[in-house]
């Protein structure tokens, strides 16, 4: 059920008009790595990207964007055993930086002169995107992790309540 919800949220967030660079895909990749088994951790973000890219249009940066999200899942897997506010925040920032470095490397390769000056221009011009991506990543990551932990506590509390009440005969 969690997988379907994440896929639906991810696809809708990409195809419905939204503020540029404010989408939950990085957060979903981190969440998937931190909470799901490895098979689903990679499956969910890639399904989101494949379906939504088919809808909004394929592009020559696919390997870089999809690759960045796969690497983000690795950060989530690292986070699995050390969740906490500080580590979640650091992971979200690391994932944003990783996405920035990987995808802008692709932008530089395809769309800028392959020189040091072209490289520097590419990354400098991309800095506003990093700001928005990092803000989005932090907001959505805390949203997903917080909501999941809250729901888990509520469910555990309800289960404990109903299991501890003896059945009336």
VMD Tcl script that builds the backbone (N, CA, C; Angstrom):
set m [mol new atoms 507]
animate dup $m
set s [atomselect $m all]
$s set {name element resname resid chain x y z} {
  {N N UNK 1 A 0.820 -1.196 0.000}
  {CA C UNK 1 A 0.000 0.000 0.000}
  {C C UNK 1 A 0.869 1.267 0.000}
  {N N UNK 2 A 1.913 1.253 0.834}
  {CA C UNK 2 A 2.815 2.405 0.900}
  {C C UNK 2 A 3.434 2.680 -0.465}
  {N N UNK 3 A 3.818 1.614 -1.167}
  {CA C UNK 3 A 4.441 1.774 -2.484}
  {C C UNK 3 A 3.495 2.469 -3.451}
  {N N UNK 4 A 2.244 2.040 -3.475}
  {CA C UNK 4 A 1.270 2.646 -4.394}
  {C C UNK 4 A 1.033 4.118 -4.071}
  {N N UNK 5 A 0.957 4.429 -2.793}
  {CA C UNK 5 A 0.737 5.820 -2.379}
  {C C UNK 5 A 1.922 6.689 -2.806}
  {N N UNK 6 A 3.139 6.205 -2.563}
  {CA C UNK 6 A 4.332 6.967 -2.950}
  {C C UNK 6 A 4.398 7.168 -4.462}
  {N N UNK 7 A 4.090 6.123 -5.221}
  {CA C UNK 7 A 4.114 6.230 -6.684}
  {C C UNK 7 A 3.076 7.236 -7.156}
  {N N UNK 8 A 1.879 7.161 -6.615}
  {CA C UNK 8 A 0.820 8.099 -7.006}
  {C C UNK 8 A 1.210 9.540 -6.665}
  {N N UNK 9 A 1.699 9.759 -5.463}
  {CA C UNK 9 A 2.126 11.108 -5.054}
  {C C UNK 9 A 3.239 11.611 -5.975}
  {N N UNK 10 A 4.225 10.769 -6.234}
  {CA C UNK 10 A 5.357 11.169 -7.064}
  {C C UNK 10 A 4.956 11.519 -8.485}
  {N N UNK 11 A 4.122 10.687 -9.095}
  {CA C UNK 11 A 3.688 10.956 -10.472}
  {C C UNK 11 A 2.853 12.224 -10.521}
  {N N UNK 12 A 1.898 12.344 -9.627}
  {CA C UNK 12 A 1.030 13.529 -9.624}
  {C C UNK 12 A 1.845 14.801 -9.393}
  {N N UNK 13 A 2.815 14.727 -8.506}
  {CA C UNK 13 A 3.638 15.910 -8.210}
  {C C UNK 13 A 4.452 16.353 -9.417}
  {N N UNK 14 A 4.798 15.425 -10.278}
  {CA C UNK 14 A 5.580 15.793 -11.464}
  {C C UNK 14 A 4.707 16.264 -12.611}
  {N N UNK 15 A 3.487 15.733 -12.742}
  {CA C UNK 15 A 2.689 16.088 -13.924}
  {C C UNK 15 A 1.745 17.258 -13.692}
  {N N UNK 16 A 1.384 17.508 -12.438}
  {CA C UNK 16 A 0.530 18.659 -12.133}
  {C C UNK 16 A 1.430 19.890 -12.039}
  {N N UNK 17 A 1.034 20.998 -12.647}
  {CA C UNK 17 A 1.874 22.207 -12.559}
  {C C UNK 17 A 2.211 22.555 -11.100}
  {N N UNK 18 A 3.463 22.890 -10.878}
  {CA C UNK 18 A 3.935 23.187 -9.525}
  {C C UNK 18 A 5.082 24.193 -9.593}
  {N N UNK 19 A 5.460 24.677 -8.442}
  {CA C UNK 19 A 6.601 25.593 -8.355}
  {C C UNK 19 A 7.837 24.833 -8.849}
  {N N UNK 20 A 8.619 25.427 -9.744}
  {CA C UNK 20 A 9.806 24.729 -10.258}
  {C C UNK 20 A 10.724 24.244 -9.137}
  {N N UNK 21 A 11.183 23.025 -9.283}
  {CA C UNK 21 A 12.091 22.374 -8.346}
  {C C UNK 21 A 11.459 22.053 -6.996}
  {N N UNK 22 A 10.160 22.163 -6.882}
  {CA C UNK 22 A 9.470 21.756 -5.661}
  {C C UNK 22 A 8.642 20.519 -5.971}
  {N N UNK 23 A 9.298 19.370 -5.866}
  {CA C UNK 23 A 8.645 18.085 -6.079}
  {C C UNK 23 A 9.219 17.103 -5.060}
  {N N UNK 24 A 8.449 16.115 -4.672}
  {CA C UNK 24 A 8.881 15.224 -3.591}
  {C C UNK 24 A 9.731 14.029 -4.015}
  {N N UNK 25 A 10.264 14.019 -5.214}
  {CA C UNK 25 A 10.950 12.819 -5.700}
  {C C UNK 25 A 12.209 12.501 -4.886}
  {N N UNK 26 A 12.995 13.500 -4.557}
  {CA C UNK 26 A 14.185 13.260 -3.732}
  {C C UNK 26 A 13.774 12.704 -2.376}
  {N N UNK 27 A 12.737 13.274 -1.787}
  {CA C UNK 27 A 12.249 12.797 -0.493}
  {C C UNK 27 A 11.735 11.362 -0.600}
  {N N UNK 28 A 11.051 11.054 -1.688}
  {CA C UNK 28 A 10.550 9.688 -1.884}
  {C C UNK 28 A 11.718 8.714 -2.034}
  {N N UNK 29 A 12.761 9.118 -2.743}
  {CA C UNK 29 A 13.940 8.256 -2.895}
  {C C UNK 29 A 14.619 8.023 -1.537}
  {N N UNK 30 A 14.770 9.072 -0.742}
  {CA C UNK 30 A 15.351 8.914 0.600}
  {C C UNK 30 A 14.473 8.026 1.471}
  {N N UNK 31 A 13.175 8.296 1.462}
  {CA C UNK 31 A 12.222 7.524 2.255}
  {C C UNK 31 A 12.253 6.053 1.841}
  {N N UNK 32 A 12.247 5.806 0.544}
  {CA C UNK 32 A 12.260 4.430 0.044}
  {C C UNK 32 A 13.501 3.688 0.525}
  {N N UNK 33 A 14.646 4.333 0.447}
  {CA C UNK 33 A 15.875 3.708 0.920}
  {C C UNK 33 A 15.868 3.464 2.417}
  {N N UNK 34 A 15.290 4.389 3.164}
  {CA C UNK 34 A 15.310 4.304 4.627}
  {C C UNK 34 A 14.274 3.342 5.200}
  {N N UNK 35 A 13.157 3.151 4.523}
  {CA C UNK 35 A 12.068 2.373 5.106}
  {C C UNK 35 A 11.699 1.096 4.357}
  {N N UNK 36 A 12.036 0.983 3.103}
  {CA C UNK 36 A 11.591 -0.169 2.323}
  {C C UNK 36 A 12.756 -1.100 2.010}
  {N N UNK 37 A 12.424 -2.341 1.645}
  {CA C UNK 37 A 13.508 -3.244 1.247}
  {C C UNK 37 A 14.095 -2.756 -0.073}
  {N N UNK 38 A 15.297 -3.220 -0.383}
  {CA C UNK 38 A 16.042 -2.670 -1.527}
  {C C UNK 38 A 15.291 -2.794 -2.847}
  {N N UNK 39 A 14.547 -3.891 -3.026}
  {CA C UNK 39 A 13.821 -4.079 -4.284}
  {C C UNK 39 A 12.833 -2.934 -4.498}
  {N N UNK 40 A 12.041 -2.639 -3.496}
  {CA C UNK 40 A 11.062 -1.564 -3.616}
  {C C UNK 40 A 11.716 -0.190 -3.557}
  {N N UNK 41 A 12.806 -0.097 -2.825}
  {CA C UNK 41 A 13.486 1.195 -2.694}
  {C C UNK 41 A 13.884 1.739 -4.057}
  {N N UNK 42 A 14.377 0.891 -4.927}
  {CA C UNK 42 A 14.765 1.332 -6.277}
  {C C UNK 42 A 13.574 1.364 -7.225}
  {N N UNK 43 A 12.662 0.437 -7.046}
  {CA C UNK 43 A 11.508 0.314 -7.934}
  {C C UNK 43 A 10.632 1.566 -7.908}
  {N N UNK 44 A 10.315 2.057 -6.728}
  {CA C UNK 44 A 9.355 3.163 -6.590}
  {C C UNK 44 A 9.827 4.441 -7.289}
  {N N UNK 45 A 10.999 4.983 -6.963}
  {CA C UNK 45 A 11.416 6.214 -7.656}
  {C C UNK 45 A 11.578 6.036 -9.165}
  {N N UNK 46 A 12.069 4.870 -9.587}
  {CA C UNK 46 A 12.244 4.660 -11.025}
  {C C UNK 46 A 10.905 4.556 -11.748}
  {N N UNK 47 A 9.925 3.905 -11.142}
  {CA C UNK 47 A 8.585 3.848 -11.750}
  {C C UNK 47 A 8.001 5.255 -11.847}
  {N N UNK 48 A 8.159 6.037 -10.791}
  {CA C UNK 48 A 7.677 7.426 -10.811}
  {C C UNK 48 A 8.312 8.178 -11.975}
  {N N UNK 49 A 9.621 8.071 -12.112}
  {CA C UNK 49 A 10.326 8.811 -13.159}
  {C C UNK 49 A 9.962 8.308 -14.554}
  {N N UNK 50 A 9.885 6.996 -14.731}
  {CA C UNK 50 A 9.560 6.441 -16.051}
  {C C UNK 50 A 8.171 6.889 -16.490}
  {N N UNK 51 A 7.177 6.681 -15.631}
  {CA C UNK 51 A 5.802 7.031 -16.006}
  {C C UNK 51 A 5.660 8.533 -16.214}
  {N N UNK 52 A 6.166 9.324 -15.276}
  {CA C UNK 52 A 5.990 10.777 -15.406}
  {C C UNK 52 A 6.800 11.342 -16.575}
  {N N UNK 53 A 7.989 10.798 -16.840}
  {CA C UNK 53 A 8.757 11.267 -18.001}
  {C C UNK 53 A 8.062 10.899 -19.310}
  {N N UNK 54 A 7.397 9.766 -19.349}
  {CA C UNK 54 A 6.629 9.411 -20.545}
  {C C UNK 54 A 5.465 10.380 -20.753}
  {N N UNK 55 A 4.898 10.876 -19.664}
  {CA C UNK 55 A 3.769 11.813 -19.754}
  {C C UNK 55 A 4.249 13.223 -20.091}
  {N N UNK 56 A 5.254 13.713 -19.361}
  {CA C UNK 56 A 5.674 15.108 -19.568}
  {C C UNK 56 A 6.719 15.263 -20.663}
  {N N UNK 57 A 7.312 14.159 -21.071}
  {CA C UNK 57 A 8.269 14.217 -22.172}
  {C C UNK 57 A 9.635 13.692 -21.777}
  {N N UNK 58 A 10.177 12.886 -22.647}
  {CA C UNK 58 A 11.517 12.346 -22.427}
  {C C UNK 58 A 12.550 13.416 -22.765}
  {N N UNK 59 A 13.724 13.288 -22.194}
  {CA C UNK 59 A 14.771 14.285 -22.405}
  {C C UNK 59 A 16.129 13.605 -22.383}
  {N N UNK 60 A 17.143 14.317 -22.811}
  {CA C UNK 60 A 18.475 13.716 -22.893}
  {C C UNK 60 A 19.214 13.677 -21.551}
  {N N UNK 61 A 18.569 14.100 -20.499}
  {CA C UNK 61 A 19.190 14.088 -19.167}
  {C C UNK 61 A 18.718 12.909 -18.315}
  {N N UNK 62 A 17.947 12.008 -18.905}
  {CA C UNK 62 A 17.338 10.914 -18.152}
  {C C UNK 62 A 18.367 10.122 -17.343}
  {N N UNK 63 A 19.453 9.731 -17.953}
  {CA C UNK 63 A 20.441 8.925 -17.224}
  {C C UNK 63 A 20.989 9.666 -16.015}
  {N N UNK 64 A 21.132 10.958 -16.130}
  {CA C UNK 64 A 21.659 11.747 -15.017}
  {C C UNK 64 A 20.612 11.930 -13.920}
  {N N UNK 65 A 19.369 12.228 -14.293}
  {CA C UNK 65 A 18.335 12.419 -13.268}
  {C C UNK 65 A 17.995 11.094 -12.598}
  {N N UNK 66 A 17.758 10.075 -13.384}
  {CA C UNK 66 A 17.436 8.776 -12.800}
  {C C UNK 66 A 18.610 8.242 -11.990}
  {N N UNK 67 A 19.821 8.422 -12.500}
  {CA C UNK 67 A 21.012 7.986 -11.775}
  {C C UNK 67 A 21.168 8.705 -10.445}
  {N N UNK 68 A 20.887 10.008 -10.438}
  {CA C UNK 68 A 20.976 10.779 -9.188}
  {C C UNK 68 A 19.976 10.258 -8.160}
  {N N UNK 69 A 18.779 9.896 -8.612}
  {CA C UNK 69 A 17.790 9.365 -7.669}
  {C C UNK 69 A 18.197 7.983 -7.158}
  {N N UNK 70 A 18.821 7.168 -8.003}
  {CA C UNK 70 A 19.319 5.868 -7.538}
  {C C UNK 70 A 20.412 6.050 -6.484}
  {N N UNK 71 A 21.284 7.023 -6.682}
  {CA C UNK 71 A 22.314 7.317 -5.680}
  {C C UNK 71 A 21.690 7.873 -4.401}
  {N N UNK 72 A 20.614 8.627 -4.544}
  {CA C UNK 72 A 19.902 9.159 -3.375}
  {C C UNK 72 A 19.328 8.023 -2.537}
  {N N UNK 73 A 18.877 6.973 -3.187}
  {CA C UNK 73 A 18.355 5.802 -2.466}
  {C C UNK 73 A 19.447 5.218 -1.577}
  {N N UNK 74 A 20.687 5.220 -2.057}
  {CA C UNK 74 A 21.806 4.731 -1.237}
  {C C UNK 74 A 21.966 5.559 0.036}
  {N N UNK 75 A 21.763 6.854 -0.073}
  {CA C UNK 75 A 21.804 7.707 1.127}
  {C C UNK 75 A 20.682 7.286 2.076}
  {N N UNK 76 A 19.505 7.015 1.521}
  {CA C UNK 76 A 18.385 6.547 2.336}
  {C C UNK 76 A 18.683 5.220 3.010}
  {N N UNK 77 A 19.345 4.315 2.300}
  {CA C UNK 77 A 19.712 3.017 2.884}
  {C C UNK 77 A 20.679 3.231 4.048}
  {N N UNK 78 A 21.626 4.143 3.890}
  {CA C UNK 78 A 22.529 4.484 4.997}
  {C C UNK 78 A 21.730 5.030 6.176}
  {N N UNK 79 A 20.717 5.821 5.870}
  {CA C UNK 79 A 19.906 6.470 6.900}
  {C C UNK 79 A 19.042 5.473 7.662}
  {N N UNK 80 A 18.778 4.318 7.074}
  {CA C UNK 80 A 17.871 3.311 7.634}
  {C C UNK 80 A 18.146 3.022 9.108}
  {N N UNK 81 A 19.403 2.859 9.454}
  {CA C UNK 81 A 19.766 2.482 10.823}
  {C C UNK 81 A 20.110 3.666 11.718}
  {N N UNK 82 A 20.063 4.868 11.205}
  {CA C UNK 82 A 20.461 6.024 12.008}
  {C C UNK 82 A 19.538 7.206 11.806}
  {N N UNK 83 A 18.252 6.920 11.855}
  {CA C UNK 83 A 17.291 8.008 11.685}
  {C C UNK 83 A 17.334 8.909 12.912}
  {N N UNK 84 A 17.101 10.132 12.698}
  {CA C UNK 84 A 17.077 11.159 13.726}
  {C C UNK 84 A 16.994 12.483 12.991}
  {N N UNK 85 A 16.557 13.505 13.658}
  {CA C UNK 85 A 16.343 14.790 12.991}
  {C C UNK 85 A 17.611 15.271 12.289}
  {N N UNK 86 A 18.735 15.205 12.984}
  {CA C UNK 86 A 19.995 15.687 12.398}
  {C C UNK 86 A 20.370 14.883 11.150}
  {N N UNK 87 A 20.303 13.562 11.245}
  {CA C UNK 87 A 20.684 12.724 10.105}
  {C C UNK 87 A 19.704 12.847 8.943}
  {N N UNK 88 A 18.435 13.019 9.251}
  {CA C UNK 88 A 17.447 13.212 8.182}
  {C C UNK 88 A 17.727 14.531 7.465}
  {N N UNK 89 A 17.998 15.578 8.224}
  {CA C UNK 89 A 18.323 16.878 7.625}
  {C C UNK 89 A 19.593 16.784 6.772}
  {N N UNK 90 A 20.645 16.192 7.335}
  {CA C UNK 90 A 21.903 16.053 6.589}
  {C C UNK 90 A 21.718 15.204 5.332}
  {N N UNK 91 A 20.943 14.141 5.433}
  {CA C UNK 91 A 20.691 13.284 4.270}
  {C C UNK 91 A 19.939 14.029 3.186}
  {N N UNK 92 A 18.995 14.833 3.590}
  {CA C UNK 92 A 18.223 15.618 2.630}
  {C C UNK 92 A 19.118 16.629 1.913}
  {N N UNK 93 A 19.987 17.274 2.660}
  {CA C UNK 93 A 20.924 18.233 2.064}
  {C C UNK 93 A 21.920 17.507 1.157}
  {N N UNK 94 A 22.439 16.368 1.628}
  {CA C UNK 94 A 23.373 15.589 0.802}
  {C C UNK 94 A 22.711 15.139 -0.495}
  {N N UNK 95 A 21.466 14.700 -0.411}
  {CA C UNK 95 A 20.746 14.249 -1.611}
  {C C UNK 95 A 20.556 15.403 -2.592}
  {N N UNK 96 A 20.256 16.577 -2.079}
  {CA C UNK 96 A 20.099 17.748 -2.950}
  {C C UNK 96 A 21.414 18.109 -3.627}
  {N N UNK 97 A 22.499 18.084 -2.862}
  {CA C UNK 97 A 23.822 18.371 -3.433}
  {C C UNK 97 A 24.214 17.318 -4.469}
  {N N UNK 98 A 23.926 16.071 -4.158}
  {CA C UNK 98 A 24.221 14.991 -5.095}
  {C C UNK 98 A 23.457 15.185 -6.406}
  {N N UNK 99 A 22.174 15.476 -6.307}
  {CA C UNK 99 A 21.356 15.701 -7.501}
  {C C UNK 99 A 21.910 16.885 -8.296}
  {N N UNK 100 A 22.269 17.934 -7.602}
  {CA C UNK 100 A 22.837 19.131 -8.236}
  {C C UNK 100 A 24.110 18.792 -9.009}
  {N N UNK 101 A 25.027 18.086 -8.355}
  {CA C UNK 101 A 26.315 17.763 -8.979}
  {C C UNK 101 A 26.124 16.830 -10.178}
  {N N UNK 102 A 25.346 15.774 -9.999}
  {CA C UNK 102 A 25.179 14.775 -11.064}
  {C C UNK 102 A 24.433 15.353 -12.262}
  {N N UNK 103 A 23.303 15.995 -12.019}
  {CA C UNK 103 A 22.503 16.481 -13.152}
  {C C UNK 103 A 23.176 17.652 -13.865}
  {N N UNK 104 A 23.841 18.504 -13.130}
  {CA C UNK 104 A 24.515 19.621 -13.794}
  {C C UNK 104 A 25.775 19.177 -14.525}
  {N N UNK 105 A 26.336 18.067 -14.123}
  {CA C UNK 105 A 27.426 17.498 -14.913}
  {C C UNK 105 A 26.894 17.111 -16.294}
  {N N UNK 106 A 25.706 16.517 -16.317}
  {CA C UNK 106 A 25.067 16.184 -17.589}
  {C C UNK 106 A 24.737 17.420 -18.402}
  {N N UNK 107 A 24.238 18.452 -17.734}
  {CA C UNK 107 A 23.939 19.712 -18.426}
  {C C UNK 107 A 25.218 20.267 -19.049}
  {N N UNK 108 A 26.304 20.260 -18.286}
  {CA C UNK 108 A 27.585 20.751 -18.805}
  {C C UNK 108 A 28.040 19.923 -20.014}
  {N N UNK 109 A 27.929 18.591 -19.906}
  {CA C UNK 109 A 28.365 17.726 -21.009}
  {C C UNK 109 A 27.602 18.000 -22.300}
  {N N UNK 110 A 26.286 18.176 -22.185}
  {CA C UNK 110 A 25.443 18.295 -23.373}
  {C C UNK 110 A 25.245 19.728 -23.866}
  {N N UNK 111 A 25.213 20.702 -22.969}
  {CA C UNK 111 A 24.738 22.028 -23.353}
  {C C UNK 111 A 25.729 23.170 -23.156}
  {N N UNK 112 A 26.875 22.887 -22.606}
  {CA C UNK 112 A 27.887 23.930 -22.391}
  {C C UNK 112 A 29.177 23.523 -23.081}
  {N N UNK 113 A 30.044 24.503 -23.359}
  {CA C UNK 113 A 31.361 24.137 -23.895}
  {C C UNK 113 A 32.082 23.248 -22.879}
  {N N UNK 114 A 32.674 22.184 -23.341}
  {CA C UNK 114 A 33.364 21.264 -22.442}
  {C C UNK 114 A 34.752 21.791 -22.100}
  {N N UNK 115 A 34.729 22.942 -21.428}
  {CA C UNK 115 A 35.945 23.608 -20.964}
  {C C UNK 115 A 35.764 23.915 -19.487}
  {N N UNK 116 A 36.834 24.320 -18.842}
  {CA C UNK 116 A 36.734 24.709 -17.434}
  {C C UNK 116 A 35.773 25.886 -17.281}
  {N N UNK 117 A 35.850 26.849 -18.177}
  {CA C UNK 117 A 34.956 28.012 -18.124}
  {C C UNK 117 A 33.495 27.581 -18.307}
  {N N UNK 118 A 33.247 26.676 -19.247}
  {CA C UNK 118 A 31.894 26.166 -19.457}
  {C C UNK 118 A 31.387 25.426 -18.228}
  {N N UNK 119 A 32.269 24.653 -17.612}
  {CA C UNK 119 A 31.933 23.906 -16.398}
  {C C UNK 119 A 31.535 24.860 -15.273}
  {N N UNK 120 A 32.365 25.867 -15.041}
  {CA C UNK 120 A 32.088 26.845 -13.985}
  {C C UNK 120 A 30.803 27.618 -14.268}
  {N N UNK 121 A 30.612 28.043 -15.509}
  {CA C UNK 121 A 29.385 28.762 -15.875}
  {C C UNK 121 A 28.148 27.911 -15.618}
  {N N UNK 122 A 28.226 26.655 -15.986}
  {CA C UNK 122 A 27.095 25.746 -15.805}
  {C C UNK 122 A 26.692 25.666 -14.334}
  {N N UNK 123 A 27.658 25.403 -13.474}
  {CA C UNK 123 A 27.347 25.236 -12.054}
  {C C UNK 123 A 26.947 26.556 -11.392}
  {N N UNK 124 A 27.554 27.641 -11.780}
  {CA C UNK 124 A 27.188 28.945 -11.206}
  {C C UNK 124 A 25.758 29.311 -11.586}
  {N N UNK 125 A 25.408 29.104 -12.852}
  {CA C UNK 125 A 24.047 29.430 -13.295}
  {C C UNK 125 A 23.002 28.506 -12.674}
  {N N UNK 126 A 23.422 27.359 -12.187}
  {CA C UNK 126 A 22.483 26.404 -11.601}
  {C C UNK 126 A 22.253 26.625 -10.106}
  {N N UNK 127 A 23.002 27.515 -9.477}
  {CA C UNK 127 A 22.876 27.711 -8.028}
  {C C UNK 127 A 21.455 28.043 -7.562}
  {N N UNK 128 A 20.685 28.876 -8.268}
  {CA C UNK 128 A 19.302 29.115 -7.812}
  {C C UNK 128 A 18.458 27.834 -7.787}
  {N N UNK 129 A 18.738 26.912 -8.697}
  {CA C UNK 129 A 18.011 25.643 -8.701}
  {C C UNK 129 A 18.374 24.814 -7.475}
  {N N UNK 130 A 19.631 24.877 -7.056}
  {CA C UNK 130 A 20.071 24.154 -5.864}
  {C C UNK 130 A 19.322 24.652 -4.637}
  {N N UNK 131 A 19.188 25.945 -4.506}
  {CA C UNK 131 A 18.472 26.519 -3.360}
  {C C UNK 131 A 17.054 25.953 -3.280}
  {N N UNK 132 A 16.348 26.000 -4.398}
  {CA C UNK 132 A 14.958 25.533 -4.409}
  {C C UNK 132 A 14.864 24.021 -4.225}
  {N N UNK 133 A 15.776 23.290 -4.843}
  {CA C UNK 133 A 15.779 21.835 -4.699}
  {C C UNK 133 A 16.043 21.442 -3.251}
  {N N UNK 134 A 16.999 22.101 -2.608}
  {CA C UNK 134 A 17.318 21.787 -1.213}
  {C C UNK 134 A 16.145 22.116 -0.297}
  {N N UNK 135 A 15.531 23.262 -0.491}
  {CA C UNK 135 A 14.371 23.633 0.333}
  {C C UNK 135 A 13.253 22.614 0.158}
  {N N UNK 136 A 12.969 22.268 -1.073}
  {CA C UNK 136 A 11.927 21.290 -1.372}
  {C C UNK 136 A 12.252 19.938 -0.753}
  {N N UNK 137 A 13.484 19.525 -0.903}
  {CA C UNK 137 A 13.909 18.235 -0.374}
  {C C UNK 137 A 13.749 18.176 1.144}
  {N N UNK 138 A 14.163 19.220 1.818}
  {CA C UNK 138 A 14.056 19.254 3.281}
  {C C UNK 138 A 12.592 19.218 3.709}
  {N N UNK 139 A 11.769 20.037 3.101}
  {CA C UNK 139 A 10.347 20.100 3.460}
  {C C UNK 139 A 9.668 18.750 3.235}
  {N N UNK 140 A 9.827 18.196 2.038}
  {CA C UNK 140 A 9.157 16.933 1.728}
  {C C UNK 140 A 9.737 15.762 2.519}
  {N N UNK 141 A 11.040 15.755 2.741}
  {CA C UNK 141 A 11.644 14.657 3.495}
  {C C UNK 141 A 11.111 14.632 4.918}
  {N N UNK 142 A 11.098 15.775 5.581}
  {CA C UNK 142 A 10.548 15.794 6.939}
  {C C UNK 142 A 9.057 15.470 6.922}
  {N N UNK 143 A 8.361 15.883 5.884}
  {CA C UNK 143 A 6.943 15.546 5.758}
  {C C UNK 143 A 6.721 14.048 5.664}
  {N N UNK 144 A 7.458 13.378 4.784}
  {CA C UNK 144 A 7.292 11.925 4.615}
  {C C UNK 144 A 7.740 11.156 5.851}
  {N N UNK 145 A 8.927 11.464 6.352}
  {CA C UNK 145 A 9.447 10.743 7.511}
  {C C UNK 145 A 8.568 10.996 8.735}
  {N N UNK 146 A 8.183 12.252 8.941}
  {CA C UNK 146 A 7.344 12.590 10.091}
  {C C UNK 146 A 5.975 11.948 10.015}
  {N N UNK 147 A 5.342 12.012 8.849}
  {CA C UNK 147 A 4.013 11.411 8.683}
  {C C UNK 147 A 4.077 9.901 8.905}
  {N N UNK 148 A 5.090 9.266 8.360}
  {CA C UNK 148 A 5.210 7.817 8.510}
  {C C UNK 148 A 5.394 7.434 9.975}
  {N N UNK 149 A 6.282 8.128 10.670}
  {CA C UNK 149 A 6.522 7.813 12.082}
  {C C UNK 149 A 5.281 8.082 12.931}
  {N N UNK 150 A 4.565 9.148 12.625}
  {CA C UNK 150 A 3.331 9.455 13.352}
  {C C UNK 150 A 2.283 8.370 13.118}
  {N N UNK 151 A 2.090 7.983 11.874}
  {CA C UNK 151 A 1.120 6.929 11.556}
  {C C UNK 151 A 1.527 5.620 12.223}
  {N N UNK 152 A 2.814 5.317 12.205}
  {CA C UNK 152 A 3.308 4.093 12.838}
  {C C UNK 152 A 2.999 4.095 14.338}
  {N N UNK 153 A 3.217 5.227 15.000}
  {CA C UNK 153 A 2.919 5.312 16.436}
  {C C UNK 153 A 1.429 5.142 16.705}
  {N N UNK 154 A 0.608 5.774 15.896}
  {CA C UNK 154 A -0.842 5.667 16.073}
  {C C UNK 154 A -1.294 4.223 15.882}
  {N N UNK 155 A -0.810 3.577 14.839}
  {CA C UNK 155 A -1.191 2.187 14.564}
  {C C UNK 155 A -0.717 1.277 15.692}
  {N N UNK 156 A 0.510 1.455 16.156}
  {CA C UNK 156 A 1.016 0.636 17.260}
  {C C UNK 156 A 0.193 0.846 18.525}
  {N N UNK 157 A -0.168 2.084 18.785}
  {CA C UNK 157 A -0.979 2.386 19.964}
  {C C UNK 157 A -2.353 1.730 19.850}
  {N N UNK 158 A -2.960 1.821 18.680}
  {CA C UNK 158 A -4.268 1.194 18.466}
  {C C UNK 158 A -4.168 -0.325 18.572}
  {N N UNK 159 A -3.130 -0.901 17.991}
  {CA C UNK 159 A -2.947 -2.351 18.077}
  {C C UNK 159 A -2.764 -2.788 19.519}
  {N N UNK 160 A -1.973 -2.037 20.266}
  {CA C UNK 160 A -1.733 -2.360 21.670}
  {C C UNK 160 A -3.037 -2.278 22.458}
  {N N UNK 161 A -3.839 -1.271 22.168}
  {CA C UNK 161 A -5.112 -1.075 22.862}
  {C C UNK 161 A -6.044 -2.251 22.597}
  {N N UNK 162 A -6.146 -2.669 21.354}
  {CA C UNK 162 A -7.083 -3.736 21.018}
  {C C UNK 162 A -6.550 -5.117 21.358}
  {N N UNK 163 A -5.254 -5.277 21.383}
  {CA C UNK 163 A -4.682 -6.572 21.739}
  {C C UNK 163 A -4.723 -6.764 23.242}
  {N N UNK 164 A -4.532 -5.697 24.015}
  {CA C UNK 164 A -4.472 -5.825 25.468}
  {C C UNK 164 A -5.850 -5.926 26.119}
  {N N UNK 165 A -6.896 -5.595 25.387}
  {CA C UNK 165 A -8.246 -5.698 25.944}
  {C C UNK 165 A -8.702 -7.142 25.814}
  {N N UNK 166 A -8.996 -7.784 26.950}
  {CA C UNK 166 A -9.440 -9.181 26.863}
  {C C UNK 166 A -10.798 -9.271 26.158}
  {N N UNK 167 A -10.961 -10.320 25.416}
  {CA C UNK 167 A -12.226 -10.531 24.706}
  {C C UNK 167 A -13.311 -10.888 25.707}
  {N N UNK 168 A -14.494 -10.333 25.485}
  {CA C UNK 168 A -15.629 -10.660 26.359}
  {C C UNK 168 A -16.259 -11.947 25.850}
  {N N UNK 169 A -16.545 -12.823 26.793}
  {CA C UNK 169 A -17.132 -14.098 26.422}
  {C C UNK 169 A -18.580 -14.170 26.804}
}
mol reanalyze $m
mol bondsrecalc $m
mol representation Tube
mol addrep $m
